[in-house]
């Protein structure tokens, strides 16, 4: 009773003081205004786009009490506060993201300008945000005036299994004259295949591999470019280079397994469609669209394939072809192709861009005339060549992730991926070249045929990715773990390439669903993947099988027997759930909902007494070591987890009946699961690390046996020398389950392990990325160092799913509800580590958490963004052991004491920075 009265007094005192403390503070400010997750996006086709922003402000407990969004048809009107499109008025709300536009209907091809201001906790209004904009794409078919055009290069005469068919790129151009002053010009472009848009001698935009990969029979994406500043009076030239890409080129392992079709899964010949819409200052309009008045030809790009590589013969360059004053009289009339079956839509994701440039660290010559350049880390991207020599000299580039004992690159693990680029010199001074329509996974570049001996300047690495891995930081007292974090980010960058690929180097590069769902939450900590995963979920929804299962990968151009697998197909539920949990995105959940219901019905139909069997092409706990968990156990456990997540998502959508239905389903699965797989002593019938990890993390244990199950998992880990026996599925969940039940010390021992199998094993063996296999390579073993297993990727993010544990437990950053409005700070403070620090840029701003031992005390430093609150879990039950600065926390007005018990004290804090000193931590 005494403790309760003291707690009540402290809480009332805190509440009374907290209101006044910011009365003299400056108003809060606005950062990063975005629309549909993008900054100033061009060409949206979302009829009611969503707004978001992040807040900044001095002091503590800063909150937004209201907002106002103004949308205008011009910059001038916006600056004069004339919101002629939409004025939300003052809306009393702390919402800063997923705010839906509710103005007048938006018009095709129109640009809109917007700004926002907010009111703080004292009703003080901020200044308006920096003006931002978005434009609408072409919303109706009638808006499109272009034809799909290409260039006829013949057809495939090669044997499909024994000879590669690699047709040249196609070149298209159109010359046109402008004689009036331009007010605005916009290009809308797409291709069946890949394209690069050219205008007056320059590439348009920064993105590569446009328009992206889709199921072309269902949808085809297009891009929108504001080219108002790229046109001139007089002659202008618009051009496009097009190549096979995913549309007509080689995809994945089709050639390896000798499918009936090994390329051209969507179509045979790439084609381009686009148009420029020009608005003149006199109010007149003009459209220049792709049609038969354009010209077509071949050029220097003789081969272009995403997997196989690119060949460029500089002797065949059509110099100046994409600029004025070029004679195209020898070019042909383009061939017209039919419209695709798929719907034209604006690209929703994040496009592939050059995110980093790498200079080689070293060059070796393992054999005469063969030079190997080391870029320092295993990336996805291309190599730029700089060379000078005689005309006709052929320089060849090959790519490898590791070196053999003799210093040569290892290429056996590439399987059927030729992964070779060739440049033929024109012999005119220093020549610089990089490919447009291929990419590779590599750390090492082998150069042969180079005239003379190259210097380090001959090769430059260009890292390509759809994301920036800049959302988080991590540091610890263990150097190996810090390297591991770098490797995780490097591997995520390499594989988040248009879709979440399994690997970037070999003949695969498919959007494997099991890898994606395992890694999804880790992905969100390292990068803003909201738009990227929105696009992938469209791919996944398009790929759903007619009978309800989600397939093994998406997009799904072909299949082998058994199209789905438990724990892989569950990506259709797990990824949307994490989009909701991390970004508070209910719109994507709504988009996926019918498909998810169909999937749940598919599972129900296949189940007996609420247990789903491990049917399909069950990959199981892929690459587990020494222990095998049954396919039925995997299938049953994921079915239960799906039901649990479906209940929460249905509740978020206001589907209360569905929420109750799925909650009841989960309870029935849990009961049936326990009866079949969990013994009275708390052990599972499987008794594998993975079986305990899945059952515990998915809440499938009876409440009275869960502690025994966790103890058994801890015992198994300890008896195994604090090492894994798990594969893709178990590894992600082992440490999450251990820390959930208080076994943080054991989690840290696994985390710091350097013996096989462990993350430290790869780091100790020189890895710069995450491997597919625990034992992919051993630098000191003559036999294993030349390991050339066909299933051996050195850039495979699945085992990097430990990032989820690193941030949720080691750093201690999580969200209580959806979208990090109510944050949890609960670091796993352990004597196994001297210190941990980390940060995460959430959709509501930057969150940081750090802890370190100072003698017998623990120092905790925390930053909470404006307009959020956090529950901080401090590992002592004695309030007197906790100080903020030099003050007892009971005297700090900005801190509420929510609870203290025999294990910990739970504090509630608002925005700001905090530094706690804690005694009595065990």
C-alpha positions, -999 to +999 in steps of 0.1 A: +000+000+000+029+024+008+044+018-026+011+025-043+006+057-025+041+069-032+036+060-069+003+079-071+019+110-054+049+110-078+027+106-109+004+135-099+034+157-091+049+149-125+017+155-144+013+189-126+047+201-135+051+188-171+027+212-187+046+244-178+081+234-185+081+243-222+061+276-219+092+296-231+104+271-257+104+279-294+077+265-316+083+231-332+095+229-368+088+206-397+112+184-416+109+161-446+074+167-460+066+137-481+038+124-503+033+086-505+067+081-488+085+102-515+100+137-515+085+158-543+073+128-564+065+131-600+037+112-617+016+097-589-016+078-598-029+075-562-062+095-563-060+103-526-023+105-517-010+105-481+011+132-465+038+128-438+064+149-420+088+147-391+089+173-363+118+189-345+118+210-314+138+220-283+131+209-248+111+179-236+076+167-240+071+185-272+040+174-291+018+184-320-017+193-310-030+202-344-020+206-381-031+224-412-023+213-448-026+237-477-025+226-513-025+250-542-023+249-580+008+271-582+038+282-562+025+317-563-009+309-548+007+287-521+031+315-511+000+338-509-019+313-487-044+307-515-051+270-510-074+267-540-070+228-542-074+219-505-072+236-471-076+210-443-082+238-418-069+234-383-072+197-375-069+188-338-046+157-341-011+146-333-010+126-366+020+133-387+019+105-413-007+086-433-028+117-436-051+113-466-057+141-491-094+151-490-095+180-515-111+183-549-105+155-574-069+155-587-063+160-624-042+140-647-008+155-656-011+183-630+015+195-605+003+205-570+021+225-543+017+220-506+028+230-472+019+222-436+021+239-403+015+226-368+005+237-334+024+226-303+014+216-268+009+252-258-012+259-290+018+279-305+017+277-343+048+269-363+060+285-394+049+268-426+071+240-439+093+245-469+069+243-500+068+209-515+050+194-545+038+163-562+025+158-597-001+134-610+006+109-638-016+100-667-047+088-650-067+077-680-059+056-710-071+084-733-042+105-719-017+082-737-009+091-773+022+071-780+027+037-796+050+009-785+079+010-809+112-009-813+138-020-837+138-054-855+171-072-848+159-106-860+151-136-838+167-163-816+186-188-838+206-202-809+202-236-792+184-225-761+204-247-737+239-247-752+242-212-768+233-179-753+211-156-773+220-120-765+206-096-790+219-060-792+202-030-776+179-010-797+182+028-803+153+051-809+154+089-817+130+117-826+141+152-837+116+180-831+117+218-832+103+243-806+097+279-816+079+292-786+088+298-750+081+268-728+062+271-695+063+234-686+074+201-702+068+166-689+080+133-702+060+101-695+079+070-705+079+032-702+091+001-719+085-036-723+121-044-713+145-019-699+151+016-712+173+046-707+158+080-717+180+105-735+174+141-742+197+165-761+228+143-755+222+136-718+205+109-697+172+119-681+170+113-644+193+093-621+175+060-620+186+028-638+168-004-649+136+015-658+107+009-658+112-019-632+101-056-631+065-066-629+042-093-641+038-075-674+005-093-681-010-076-651+007-042-650+034-021-666+050+008-647+059+041-662+080+071-651+074+108-651+101+134-657+099+172-654+121+182-684+111+219-685+147+229-681+161+204-706+145+217-737+156+246-758+143+267-786+151+252-820+160+216-826+157+191-797+162+153-797+145+127-775+160+093-776+157+059-759+180+029-756+161-003-749+172-038-740+156-072-730+158-069-693+134-090-672+108-089-700+127-109-727+161-118-712+174-146-690+158-148-655+169-168-626+179-205-628+157-214-658+187-222-680+204-242-652+174-265-647+167-266-684+131-254-683+111-256-715+116-218-718+148-202-706+142-166-716+114-144-731+090-153-703+069-122-709+077-113-745+103-115-773+112-080-784+116-050-761+097-019-771+094+017-759+065+040-754+065+076-743+054+111-749+064+147-741+037+171-731+046+207-736+028+237-723+038+270-738+037+303-721+010+315-745-012+287-732-010+264-762-002+227-758+018+202-778+024+165-775+054+146-790+046+109-788+064+077-799+052+067-833+065+057-867+079+092-873+107+082-850+139+065-862+154+033-851+188+016-853+214-006-836+245+008-820+275+000-798+257-021-773+260-055-789+248-076-760+228-066-729+215-090-704+209-085-667+225-118-657+249-126-686+265-092-690+270-065-716+292-061-747+300-027-761+318-021-793+329+016-793+337+014-830+300+012-837+290+043-817+265+065-834+282+096-820+257+124-813+227+102-821+207+116-792+216+153-799+207+179-825+225+182-859+227+144-864+221+128-897+197+099-892+189+093-928+204+058-926+182+049-897+150+028-901+114+033-894+106+017-860+085-014-858+052-010-839+043-036-812+010-043-795+000-028-762+007-052-733-021-069-714-010-052-682-024-019-669-002+011-672+005+025-637+029+049-621+059+033-604+052+031-567+086+020-553+122+033-551+142+030-582+177+016-587+203+043-583+241+046-579+244+049-541+282+047-537+314+049-557+343+026-548+380+029-557+400-003-557+421-010-526+446-032-545+454-048-578+472-081-584+484-101-614+478-138-605+488-148-640+504-129-669+479-105-684+452-112-659+446-084-634+424-086-603+410-055-586+398-056-550+370-031-543+371-039-506+335-052-501+310-075-518+285-053-536+259-053-563+266-030-592+289-025-621+325-017-629+335+014-649+365+009-672+391+036-680+414+025-708+436+038-737+448+016-766+446+006-802+413+004-820+397-030-819+414-040-786+390-062-766+390-058-728+370-083-708+357-079-672+346-108-651+334-107-615+339-127-584+330-126-547+361-144-534+395-154-546+409-189-550+442-199-534+461-189-566+446-154-565+422-160-594+385-151-590+361-178-581+332-180-606+319-216-602+292-204-578+278-182-605+265-213-623+250-203-656+254-166-651+281-156-676+285-123-657+310-110-682+313-075-697+333-067-728+345-034-742+360-030-776+381+001-780+376+027-807+412+039-803+406+076-797+425+087-766+413+078-731+380+059-732+356+055-703+327+031-702+302+015-679+273-008-688+236+003-687+216-029-686+234-055-665+247-057-630+268-081-609+274-093-574+312-090-567+341-077-547+368-086-573+370-075-609+391-096-633+405-076-663+420-093-693+430-080-727+440-047-712+465-028-734+496-025-712+495-028-674+466-010-658+468+013-627+442+014-599+424+041-618+414+016-646+385+003-625+358+021-605+331+003-587+295+017-588+272+004-561+236+000-573+206-003-550+170+007-546+176+018-511+199+038-488+209+019-457+210+051-436+181+046-412+202+032-383+235+032-365+249+004-342+280+002-321+292-021-294+322-031-273+327-061-296+345-052-329+333-083-346+297-074-340+303-039-354+317-055-386+287-078-387+264-048-387+283-032-416+281-066-435+243-068-429+238-033-444+261-041-473+241-072-481+207-056-478+219-029-501+231-054-526+198-074-526+172-047-523+175-042-561+141-035-576+128-065-556+143-082-525+165-107-543+180-137-526+214-130-541+229-106-567+257-127-583+245-161-596+218-171-620+190-165-596+183-130-582+147-139-576+124-124-550+123-154-527+095-149-502+110-169-473+141-147-472+120-116-475+096-124-446+124-136-423+143-104-429+115-079-432+116-063-397+154-062-399+151-044-432+130-017-417+156-009-391+184-004-416+165+015-443+133+032-452+117+004-472+081+016-471+078+024-508+102-004-518+081-030-500+048-014-512+059-022-547+070-057-538+037-065-522+020-056-554+043-081-571+034-107-544-003-100-547-001-104-585+018-137-581-007-153-557-018-187-570-054-191-580-059-216-551-047-192-525-010-199-518+016-172-523+045-187-544+081-192-536+092-159-552+076-128-568+074-118-595+067-153-607+077-158-643+080-195-641+076-224-617+091-258-610+070-285-594+054-274-561+049-237-563+048-228-526+063-237-493+053-231-457+072-202-441+078-189-477+042-183-487+035-167-453+053-136-466+018-126-479+008-120-442+040-113-424+053-085-447+020-065-447+018-069-410+053-053-406+043-025-430+015-018-406+036-022-375+065-001-386+049+026-408+013+026-395+003+018-430-032+004-431-037+012-468-013-016-480-030-040-455-063-031-470-049-037-505-036-071-495-065-081-474-086-101-499-055-120-509-046-127-473-082-140-466-079-163-496-045-175-483-060-182-449-088-201-465-063-222-485-046-231-452-078-239-435-088-262-464-055-280-461-057-284-423-069-312-401-081-302-367-064-268-370-030-282-380-016-273-413+007-299-428+041-291-443+030-295-479+043-280-510+080-278-519+089-274-483+123-259-478+120-264-441+146-248-419+168-241-449+205-249-443+201-260-407+231-276-391+228-311-375+192-308-365+161-311-387+127-297-378+099-315-395+080-298-423+047-304-405+060-285-374+071-256-395+038-255-414+016-257-382+036-231-364+034-205-392-003-211-396-007-201-360+014-170-364-005-160-395-038-162-376-024-141-348-012-114-372-045-115-392-064-108-360-043-077-353-045-064-389-083-069-390-086-049-358-065-021-373-089-020-403-120-019-381-130-054-392-141-064-357-158-096-367-128-108-387-105-098-358-126-121-335-126-149-360-089-149-365-082-145-327-104-176-321-086-194-349-053-187-333-065-201-299-077-232-316-044-237-335-025-230-303-045-257-284-041-283-312-004-274-317+003-279-280-015-312-279+005-326-308+039-310-304+044-299-267+050-324-239+040-320-203+076-313-193+078-283-217+098-300-243+087-301-279+084-335-297+110-323-321+135-311-295+154-288-319+165-253-314+142-242-342+112-259-328+115-241-295+123-208-311+093-209-334+068-221-308+080-196-282+082-166-305+048-173-321+031-177-286+021-213-293+032-226-259+006-231-232+012-203-206+022-227-179+048-245-200+065-215-219+091-209-192+101-246-193+103-244-231+125-214-229+148-231-204+151-261-226+161-238-256+187-221-234+200-255-223+203-268-258+222-236-269+246-239-239+253-276-245+260-268-281+288-244-271+266-213-276+263-221-313+234-226-336+220-257-351+195-237-370+189-225-406+170-196-421+139-200-400+153-209-367+182-185-366+160-154-369+138-165-339+163-182-315+177-150-299+143-132-300+127-161-281+156-163-256+155-125-248+117-126-247+120-150-217+149-133-200+179-152-214+198-121-227+232-134-215+229-165-237+218-144-266+249-122-262+271-153-261+256-165-294+259-130-308+297-128-300+304-164-310+332-168-336+333-206-340+313-224-367+284-220-371+281-183-362+281-148-377+315-143-361+329-173-381+323-155-414+337-122-400+368-140-387+372-154-422+372-120-438+336-116-449+323-082-460+288-095-464+263-121-451+267-156-465+240-180-475+258-208-457+274-207-423+306-223-438+307-208-472+344-201-470+374-206-448+405-186-456+430-209-438+417-242-452+432-251-486+403-273-495+375-251-483+390-219-496+382-230-531+347-242-522+326-240-554+293-254-544+266-244-569+245-233-540+270-209-524+262-172-523+284-148-504+257-121-505+225-135-490+207-114-464+186-141-447+210-148-418+213-110-414+179-112-397+198-109-364+195-071-370+160-074-356+173-087-323+202-062-323+177-032-323+148-046-304+169-061-276+206-051-276+198-015-284+163-018-271+142+001-296+107-011-304+072+002-309+043-006-286+015+001-311+019+009-348+043+035-362+066+043-333+042+069-318+044+050-285+080+038-282+095+010-261+131+014-249+141-019-233+177-026-238+191-060-228+217-048-204+242-076-197+277-080-183+284-099-215+288-065-232+306-034-220+284-011-240+258-009-268+246+022-287+223+026-316+198+048-333+169+043-357+152+069-378+115+059-375+086+074-395+083+098-366+119+108-363+152+096-348+152+074-317+185+065-300+194+043-271+228+037-255+240+019-224+274+013-209+289+001-177+306+027-155+321+008-127+291-006-108+266+017-125+250+016-158+247+048-178+217+050-202+214+077-228+181+080-247+167+103-274+129+104-281+116+124-311+091+152-309+054+141-307+061+107-293+063+091-259+083+061-246+082+035-219+117+030-206+125-003-189+153+001-163+167-031-147+163-022-111+133-023-088+147+004-064+136+039-076+163+054-054+189+037-076+179+057-106+190+093-112+186+116-142+217+137-142+221+143-105+184+143-096+163+116-083+138+107-110+109+113-086+119+150-087+122+152-125+090+167-138+092+153-173+093+117-161+064+096-150+070+064-129+046+039-143+055+008-125+082-008-104+084-045-094+109-071-084+127-070-117+125-035-132+112+001-131+091+014-160+093+051-167+073+071-191+091+099-209+082+124-237+104+138-264+139+150-256+172+136-245+177+118-212+207+105-193+201+080-165+225+066-140+214+033-126+228+015-096+220-020-085+219-036-120+225-073-117 
